[in-house]
Amino acid sequence: MRVLVTNDDGVDSPGVHALARVARDGGHQVVLAAPHTERSGASASLTVLADDGRLVVHERRVEGLEGVRVLAVEATPGFIAFTAGRGAFGEPPELVLSGINRGPNTGYAILHSGTVGAALTAATQGIAGLAVSLDTERREPHWETAAQVAARALAWFAPLAATGAATPPGGHPPVLNVNVPDVPPEELRGLRAAELARVGAVQAVVGEVGEGYVTVTFDTPPLPDEPDGDAVLVRRGWATATLVRVPSRAAGDLTGLVDG
């Protein structure tokens, strides 16, 4: 299966290298195309640094990724997924993997995630996406735990992507969002289906509002009372999996607004 691997931490991140190895070792044809620098929080934005109107792409060699074409792209992960679907890095992928992100992507805050944004962008083009994140702030996290969960998720998800079994008639393919706690493999409690939490793992707090400035800090909120929410489960040692879809028309009565 043709697989594009990307992320928002940048092409030099150990997490994206680990995810590319998972895909390669799973027997897939892999291209790693990731931002040349960190683009966290980019959501699905389509911004790009152009040189005379050209997307700038640098070939890289990464030890341990033999057989994988590695590209540093001067663009956001959403733009990379968008252009990959149009043949920018070879034949369009059949599946987009995004991550392994350093830090969780849980709850409704996935709206702002460049990691999830790349997968959602792929889905708008009819390409299934898998996003993987590791809940860590440590210098040397347990990438191997996230890689093991990613391999399990990929083995389950790739056949669905190949057959379109999870895609509703006339709709977009799903995105599988996976989050992993930063624990050794033997301490992982397992992998569970999860709801999106009302809040993510990180919350913005507006502080002082002054003349011409506002101070904003980011803090870890207390655990919400959501036993099946992804944020709670990850902090309790579970890896989580949640199927999400691209924005679609919501049901609702527009009487009084529209004509007819």
Residue, then its C-alpha position, 0 to 999 in steps of 0.5 A: m500500500r502506498v503510504l505518506v508519513t508526515n507530522d507537525d514536529g518536523v522531519d528531524s523528529p524521532g517520532v516521525h522516523a519511528l512511524a515511518r519504520v512502522a509503515r515500512d516494516g509493515g510491508h508498505q511503500v513509504v514516502l516520508a514528507a514532513p515540514h522542514t521545521e516544527r509546525s505544531g498547532a497548524s491545524a489543516s492550514l495550507t500555508v507554504l514557503a515558496d521560492d519563485g512560486r515553487l514549493v521547496v523540497h529537500e531530499r534527506r537521508v535518515e539512518g535506519l530508514e533505508g528504503v524510505r524516501v525522506l523529504a523536508v518540505e517547507a510547508t505545513p503538514g496540511f499542505i503536504a497532505f493536500t499536495a501529496g494527494r495531487g502527486a507532488f511526491g510521487e503517485p498519490p498515497e492510499l493512506v496518510l500517517s501523521g505523527i508520532n506527535r510529541g504531546p497528546n492530541t485529545g478532545y475537541a482540541i484536535l481541531h487545532s492540531g497539525t498532526v490531526g489536521a494532516a490526516l483530516t486534509a487527506a480524508t477530504q481527498g478520499i484518502a484515509g488518515l491515521a494520526v498518532s500522538l504520544d502524551t509526553e513532555r520528556r526529553e527521551p520519551h518511550w517512542e517504542t510504546a507509541a510505535q507498538v500501538a501504531a503498528r497495531a492500529l495500522a494493521w487494523f486500519a490499513p485493510l479498511a482504507a484499502t477496501g473503503a469498508a469504513t467509508p460511508p456511501g458518498g462520504h469521506p473516509p474516516v480518520l483514526n486518532v490514536n493517543v498513547p501514554d508515555v510509559p514503558p511497553e510493559e506498563l501500558r494498560g491496553l488500547r481502548a476506544a474513546e470519546l473525544a473529551r470536552v477539553g484537550a490535554v492542554q488549555a489556554v489561560v488568558g492572564e493580564v490584558g494590557e495596553g496593546y498586549v494580552t498574556v496567554t499561558f498554557d496549562t494542564p487542566p484537571l481531569p474532567d469527569e469523563p471516564d470514557g474520554d480520551a484525555v482521561l484514559v490516556r492519563r490513566g495509562w491507556a492508549t486510545a483510539t477514536l474515529v473522527r470525520v471531516p466536517s460535514r453538513a449538520a442536521g438542522d432546520l433553517t426555516g426563517l433564514v432561507d428561501g423555500 
